[in-house]
Amino acid sequence: MRLTVKELLYGALLTAVALAIPLAFQGWLQIAIPPFSATLGSHLPSLLAMSISPWVAALVGLGSTLGFLVTLGPIVAARAFIHVFFGVIGAHLYRRGLKFWQVLLLVLPIHALGEALITMPFGFDFYQALVVVGIGTALHHILDSGLTLVLYRSLVRAGVPLQKTASSKGVVGTL
């Protein structure tokens, strides 16, 4: 798989946004129920990157991880690192021709369970990890997915050529 200049450009822009969100919104647009925390819109770059390519999704997930490491520390950064995995999986699903909303729904359990499990080595118990972090992440994913779908639809209508699906043969992906 080869990364095109256009994909690299989109990836760089989305990575910049993924870095800017935790830096700009630190202490603002955030809720915290330890060990869970959520920053409104923080999943948007990672979710949108899935419509471009697996490489872009991984790049944006790493950018998100770095942004949260700098602002909120290693536990939140470890949770953000899960964005790499669900992003790459979601990008592959999208390339196989699934509708974007279906991809967002299918990666939700990977995202929520991944973030829940990654907190356990930091000393959080089963309840804190699976209930507080897992359910909190699922709700946050749903909210950010709604925002992402609005942005995705706007970009498609504006003619922005997002990733091509295997079944579309050059046609912009479907919602």
C-alpha positions as CSV (number, residue, x, y, z in Angstrom):
1,M,0.0,0.0,0.0
2,R,1.4,3.4,-1.0
3,L,0.7,6.8,0.6
4,T,-0.2,9.5,-2.0
5,V,0.8,13.1,-1.6
6,K,-2.9,14.0,-1.2
7,E,-3.3,11.4,1.6
8,L,-0.1,12.7,3.3
9,L,-1.5,16.2,3.1
10,Y,-4.9,15.2,4.6
11,G,-3.1,13.1,7.2
12,A,-0.9,16.1,8.2
13,L,-3.8,18.4,8.5
14,L,-5.9,15.9,10.5
15,T,-2.8,15.2,12.7
16,A,-2.4,18.9,13.4
17,V,-6.1,19.1,14.4
18,A,-5.6,15.9,16.6
19,L,-2.7,17.6,18.3
20,A,-4.4,21.0,18.6
21,I,-7.6,19.6,20.3
22,P,-6.1,18.5,23.5
23,L,-3.7,21.5,23.6
24,A,-6.4,24.1,22.9
25,F,-9.2,22.5,24.9
26,Q,-7.2,21.5,28.0
27,G,-9.5,22.2,30.9
28,W,-12.2,23.4,28.5
29,L,-14.8,21.2,26.7
30,Q,-13.6,18.3,28.9
31,I,-15.3,16.2,31.4
32,A,-13.6,13.9,33.9
33,I,-14.9,10.9,35.9
34,P,-11.6,9.3,36.8
35,P,-10.1,7.3,35.2
36,F,-12.4,8.4,32.3
37,S,-12.0,11.8,30.7
38,A,-13.5,13.1,27.5
39,T,-12.7,16.2,25.3
40,L,-15.5,17.0,23.0
41,G,-14.5,16.5,19.4
42,S,-11.2,14.8,20.2
43,H,-12.2,11.6,18.2
44,L,-13.2,13.6,15.1
45,P,-9.8,13.6,13.4
46,S,-9.2,9.9,14.0
47,L,-12.7,9.0,12.8
48,L,-12.5,11.2,9.7
49,A,-9.0,9.8,8.9
50,M,-10.6,6.3,8.4
51,S,-12.3,7.7,5.2
52,I,-8.9,8.5,3.7
53,S,-6.6,5.5,4.3
54,P,-5.2,3.1,6.9
55,W,-1.9,4.9,6.9
56,V,-3.6,8.3,7.5
57,A,-5.7,6.7,10.3
58,A,-2.5,5.4,12.0
59,L,-0.7,8.8,11.6
60,V,-3.7,10.7,13.1
61,G,-4.0,8.2,16.0
62,L,-0.3,8.7,16.8
63,G,-0.8,12.5,16.7
64,S,-3.7,12.2,19.1
65,T,-1.6,10.1,21.4
66,L,1.1,12.7,21.5
67,G,-1.3,15.5,22.1
68,F,-2.8,13.8,25.1
69,L,0.6,12.7,26.4
70,V,1.7,16.3,26.5
71,T,-1.5,17.6,28.1
72,L,-3.1,14.8,30.2
73,G,-0.3,12.3,30.8
74,P,0.4,8.6,30.1
75,I,-3.0,7.1,31.0
76,V,-5.0,9.3,28.7
77,A,-2.2,8.9,26.1
78,A,-2.4,5.1,26.3
79,R,-6.2,5.4,25.8
80,A,-5.6,7.7,22.8
81,F,-3.1,5.1,21.4
82,I,-6.2,2.8,20.8
83,H,-7.1,5.3,18.1
84,V,-4.4,3.8,15.9
85,F,-5.9,0.4,16.1
86,F,-9.6,1.2,15.6
87,G,-8.6,3.7,12.9
88,V,-6.7,1.3,10.8
89,I,-9.4,-1.4,11.2
90,G,-12.1,1.2,10.3
91,A,-10.1,2.4,7.2
92,H,-9.9,-1.2,6.0
93,L,-13.6,-1.7,6.5
94,Y,-14.3,1.5,4.6
95,R,-12.1,0.5,1.7
96,R,-14.1,-2.7,1.5
97,G,-17.2,-0.7,0.7
98,L,-19.0,-0.3,4.0
99,K,-20.9,2.9,4.4
100,F,-19.1,5.4,6.7
101,W,-21.8,5.3,9.4
102,Q,-21.5,1.5,9.4
103,V,-17.8,1.7,9.9
104,L,-18.2,4.2,12.8
105,L,-20.6,1.8,14.4
106,L,-18.5,-1.3,13.9
107,V,-15.3,0.2,15.4
108,L,-17.2,1.5,18.5
109,P,-16.7,-1.8,20.5
110,I,-13.0,-2.0,19.5
111,H,-12.6,1.6,20.7
112,A,-14.5,1.3,24.0
113,L,-13.1,-2.1,25.0
114,G,-9.6,-1.1,23.9
115,E,-9.6,2.0,26.0
116,A,-11.1,0.2,29.0
117,L,-8.5,-2.6,28.9
118,I,-5.5,-0.4,28.5
119,T,-6.3,1.4,31.8
120,M,-6.1,-1.8,33.8
121,P,-2.3,-2.0,33.9
122,F,-2.3,1.4,35.5
123,G,-4.0,0.0,38.6
124,F,-7.7,0.5,37.8
125,D,-10.1,-2.2,38.8
126,F,-12.6,-4.0,36.6
127,Y,-15.5,-1.6,37.4
128,Q,-13.5,1.5,36.8
129,A,-12.0,0.1,33.5
130,L,-14.9,-1.6,31.9
131,V,-17.9,0.4,33.2
132,V,-16.5,3.9,33.7
133,V,-14.0,4.0,30.9
134,G,-15.7,1.5,28.6
135,I,-19.2,3.0,28.7
136,G,-17.9,6.5,28.9
137,T,-15.8,5.9,25.8
138,A,-18.7,4.4,24.0
139,L,-20.9,7.4,24.7
140,H,-18.1,9.8,23.7
141,H,-17.6,7.8,20.5
142,I,-21.3,8.1,19.6
143,L,-21.3,11.8,20.2
144,D,-18.1,12.4,18.2
145,S,-19.3,10.0,15.4
146,G,-22.4,12.3,15.0
147,L,-20.1,15.3,14.7
148,T,-17.9,13.4,12.2
149,L,-20.8,12.4,10.1
150,V,-21.9,16.0,9.8
151,L,-18.4,17.1,8.8
152,Y,-18.0,14.1,6.4
153,R,-21.2,14.8,4.6
154,S,-20.3,18.5,4.3
155,L,-16.9,17.6,2.8
156,V,-18.4,15.2,0.3
157,R,-21.0,17.7,-0.7
158,A,-18.2,20.3,-1.1
159,G,-16.4,18.0,-3.5
160,V,-13.5,17.0,-1.3
161,P,-12.2,13.7,-2.7
162,L,-12.0,11.4,0.3
163,Q,-10.7,7.9,0.1
164,K,-11.9,5.7,-2.7
165,T,-13.5,2.4,-1.7
166,A,-12.6,-0.9,-3.5
167,S,-16.2,-1.2,-4.8
168,S,-16.5,2.4,-6.1
169,K,-13.7,2.4,-8.7
170,G,-12.8,6.0,-8.2
171,V,-16.1,7.3,-6.8
172,V,-16.0,9.2,-3.4
173,G,-17.0,7.0,-0.5
174,T,-20.6,6.8,0.5
175,L,-22.2,7.9,3.7
